[in-house]
């Protein structure tokens, strides 16, 4: 699933392409929105809230979309690609056109059109947005600490605690803080320092498509542990471990936050599977 910084950058690029533009044609290739039409409306802004994208129009409507695991947006002007890569035609879900720009949503999910006044029904359950104006590290820390017996790995992925962290940042953040993904939230020292670091990581990377946590943007050198299973730790040389992490009371299929987790057992001492 795309990280919050990727979603933020996607929304930022969409705003640059469509913001202020009059929609001349829209095409929703989804059964529930087959008759929807936003043409004749002006796009006032496109913003991200956590991993959700909200496109707002001048007459008080919001089009909501979520990238999930495989969704993306592209835009082109006069046949020249502004951002995004090509996709098969059958992946196309939404087309938004102005006089100059064609924006296309590929495999995007949970597409809905609601009154802007009802946006809270879609995103009101989320915790503070790491890249939003509502970011508050202390609130995020308080939400995490409200379930002290929960494992820190799944707790960080729970968007109700703080919105924007995906599996990459979960793994990298825990490595940088020296915390086992299987440690309980209540046993983790200085949770506010962890939420502060989460903000700095996403803020540093939000203006580029690549995520770099090591400070080295060369291919293969960008992360400390993520997707480096069995490779030596960059700090101590211990082989990086990988395991699927899911919460015991939910099981693999019932846990929406179950992910492949990477960690260094030496640099991140504590419980492990």
N, C-alpha and C positions, 0 to 999 in steps of 0.2 A: 504494500500500500504506500502511495507517495507520502513523503514527510510533509509537515506543515509548511516548510519553506518552499517546497516545490509548488504546493497549492497556492501559496501567497504570490509567487512569481507568475504562475499561470493567470491568476486574477489580475495582477498588475499589467501583464502583457495584453490581456483581453480588454482591460480598461483603455490602454493606450491605443488599441485598434478600433474599439467601438464607442468609447466614451464621447458623448456629444453628438454622435451620429444618429441619423434618422433611419430606422429599420425599413427597408423597402421590400423585403421578402423574408419570411421565416418558414421553416419546414421542420415539423416535429415527427420523426419516424418512430413513434412510440404509440401503442394502441390507446393508452389512456389520454394522450394529448393529440390524437390524430386530427382533430378539428381546431386545435388552438392556433391563433394567429396574432403575432405581436407587431405586424407591419403597421406603419404609420405612427409608431411611438419612438421617442428619442431615448437612447441609453444614457442615463445620467451618471451612473458609476457601476463598476464591477469590483467587488471586494471579496476577500476571503475571511471566513470566520472559522478558525481551526482548519479542518480539512474540507469545509463546505465552501462553495462558490455561490455568491449572490449577485445576480445581475439585476439592477433596478432601472425602472423606466420613469419617464416624466409624469405619467398619470397614476403613479402609486402602485405599480405591480412589481413583483420580484420573481425572477426565474431562478430556481435553486437547482444546483447540480452537485454531484459528489463523484470524485474520480475512482473511489474504491481501489481495487488492485490494478485494474487495467485501463482505466479511463484517461482521456487526454483531450486537450483542445488545440486546434491549429488555426492560424489566420493567414490570409494572403491578400495582397493589394495589387490589382492589375496583373494578376498571374504570378507575382513574385511572393515567395513565402516570407512572412513576417516572423513567424516562430512555429515550432512544432514540426513533426515529420509526417510523411505520407502514410496512409492506412488503406486497407482494402475497403471497397465501397460498402460492403455489408456490415462494416463496423460503425457506419455513420448513424448517429441518433438525432442530432439537432443541427440545423443550418440557420445562421443569422447573417443577413446581408444588409449592407448599406450601399450607397452609390459607389463607394471605393473599395470596401472591404468585404471579404467572405470569411466568416468564422464558422468552424465546424467542430462539433463535439462528437468524439469517437468513443464508443463503449462507455459513455458517462452514465451514471446511475442516479436513481432517486430524483429524476427531473420533475419538478413541480412548479406551477405558476400560482402564486398566492398574492394577496394584498400585502404590501410592504409592512403594514401595521401588524401582520400576522407572522412575521419572520420568527418571532420568539417560539412559535409552535415547532419550528424546524431546528433551531439552534439554541433555544433557551436553556436546554438541559446541560449544555457544555460548560466546562470550567473556564477559567481565564484563558484567553487566547494569547499564546506566547508571542505572536507577532501583531497583536491587535492593540487598539487604544485602551482596552479594558484589562491589559495585563497587570496582574498584581501578584508578585512572588509570594507574599505572605498568605494570600487567600489560597493559592495553589498548594502551599505547604500545609495549611490547615485542612484542606480537603484530603490530601494524602494521609495525614496523621489521623483522620477520622476512622480509618480502618487499620489500626496498628498491627493486627495479626495477619494482614494480607501480605503476600510476597511483593517485594518492591518492583520486580519486572512487570507483571501484569498491571500493577497499580499505576505505573508510569504510562502505560498504553491506554488506560481508561480515560477517554476524552472528557468524562465528567469531572475529573480531577484537574487536569490542565489540558488544553486543546492544542494539538499540533505535533506531539511526539509520535513517531512511528518506530518501527523495529530497529532501524539503523541507529537513531539517536538514543533509543533505550540502551542498546548494547554499548555504544560509545560513552554515553554519560556515566553508566555504572562502572565502566573500566576506569575512566578518568577520576572518579570518586573513590575507587578502590573498594567497591561494594559488590558482593555476590548477588546475582539476580534472584537467588532463592532466599535471601535474607528477608525477614519480616520488616515492614515499614517502621515499626516501633523500635527495632534494633539498629536502625541506620542513624548514624550521628549526623546532626546538622542538616536536616531536610531542607531548610531554607537555602543553604549553600548549593544544594543540588538543583533546586528550581531556578536559582540565579544562573547557574552554569548552563542549564537547559536553554534559558533565554539567550545567553551569549552565543551558544553554538548555532541556534537557528538564525539569530540576527546576523551573525557573521556570514552565513551562507545564503541568505534569502535573495540576493541579487544575481545568483548564478544557478545554473541547472545542476552542477556537481556539488555533492556534499563532501567537504574536506574537514576532518577533525584533527589531523596530525600536523597541519600546517604545510604539508607537502602535496601539491596537486598533481604530481606525476601519476600515471596509471599504475595501479597496484600499490601505491604508497599513501592513499588518501585516508584510510581508516586504521584504527588500532587493532580491533578484534573482529568487526563485522565482516562476515563471509570469509574469514581467514581460518576456518576450522582446520586443525592439525598443523598449521604453520607456526613457526616460533614467534612468541611474543616479542614485540619490538623493544620491550624494556628488559625482560629477564631471560628470554630464550625458551621459556616453558611452552610446550605445544598448546595452542589455543584449543579449547574444547567447544563442542557444539551439541546442543540437546534441544528437543522440543519442550517448551515450558507451557504447562497448562495448570489451571487451578484445580486442586484435588476434588473440590465439591462440585465441579462442573464436568470434568472429563474432557477429552480431546475434542469431541464433536460438539459439545455444549458450551465451549469456552470461546467467545469471540476474540479474546486476546491471546490465544495460543499462537506462539511464533517460535521459529528456530532462534535459539539464543546462543550467543557467542561470548565467551569470557575466558580470562586467564586465571586458573586455579591458584597460582602463586600470588599474583598482584591483587586478586579479589578473593581473599580467604573467606571461608564461611561455609554455610550449607550448600550442597549441590546434589543433583540427582544420583 
